[in-house]
């Protein structure tokens, strides 16, 4: 399987951390060429691993706005952020989730009525 490197980061002790992904959606984290985590992710991916007595979490999530599309990447060491590339995660409230669902349903109903109108003409 062929992987494409998306992130290369050097830790405090000169260790090379590398995140790569494949076309099949599998992402892997390597430290000095040794794989420490491999997962398949859909939209959000989080890799947890321990190294040199510390716990690390590498998270990726889609970044989509009017100006750019891509991924945001965050690396935490012992619950402290040491790297952020892209936008921070936004906490989604249940109210905004319900509003998005209602808007999606309203658009679906309007499209259904429109298609039904033109099909019966």
N, C-alpha and C positions, 0 to 999 in steps of 0.2 A: 504494500500500500504506500502511496506517495503522499508525503506530508509537506505542507507549506508553513514556514515559520512566520508567526504573527508578532511574537514578542521575544526579545532577548534582553536579559537584565542580569547585572553582576551584583551578587550579594556582598555583604561586608567582608567576608573571608575569601574574596576572589572567586567564589563558586559561580559558575555560569548557569543561570536558570533560563530555560527556553520553553516557550509554548508553541506548539504546532498543531495544525488541524488538517484533516483530509477532506476530500470531496464527499465522502460518505457521512460526514458529520461527527467523526471521532476526533476528539481533542486529546492531546497528551502533554504532560509536563515532564521535562527532563532536567536533571541536575548533573552537569558535567557529562552529558551523553547517556546517563542512566535514567531510564523511565521510572518516575515515582508515582504517577497517576495517569490513568487513561479512562476517559468516559465519552459516551455519546451524549450530545446536548441538543436540545431544541429550544432556541431563543435564549435561554439562560443556562449557563454552565458554571459549575463550581468544583474546584479541585482542592482537596485538603490533603496535606502531607506533613510529616515531621522531618526535621533535619537539624542536626547539631544541637539538640535539646530544645528547639523552638518549634512551635506549630505554625504552619503557613496555610493560607487560603488564597487561591487565585480564582477570581470570579470574572466572568464575561457576560455582558448582556447587550442586546441590540441598542444602537443609538440612532434614532430616526427623528429628524426635525425638518424644518423648511430649508435648511442650509446644507445638511450633510446626512449621509447614511453610513453606517459602519458599526463598530463595536466599541464599547467602553470596557476597560480592563482595570481591575483593582487587585492589588496584592497586599495582604495583611500578614504581619508577623506578630504573633502573640496578641492578637486583637488590636494592633496599632497599624494604621495605614502607612505603608512605605512607598507605594506607587499608585497613582491614579492617572489613567490616560482616557480622556473623553469626559462625559458628563457623569455626575454623581447619580446614584440610584434615587429615584423619587418614590417616596412612600405613597402608595395608592390607598386612598380611603375607600370604605365600602360605598359611600355616597357617590364618588366618582365612578366606581365600577357599575353601579346601578344606572347612573346617567348614561354611560357608554352603551350598556345593554339596551336601554330604552331607545337611544338614538339609532342603534343598529336595527332593532325591531321596526321602528318607524320607517326607516329607509326601505327595509324589506317589504313592508306592507304597501308603501307607495309604489315601489317597483312592480309588485304583484298586481296592484290595481291598474297601473299603466299598461303592463303587458296584456292583462286580461281585456282591457278596453280595446286595444289595437288588434288583438287576435279575433275578437267578436265582430269587428267591423267588416 
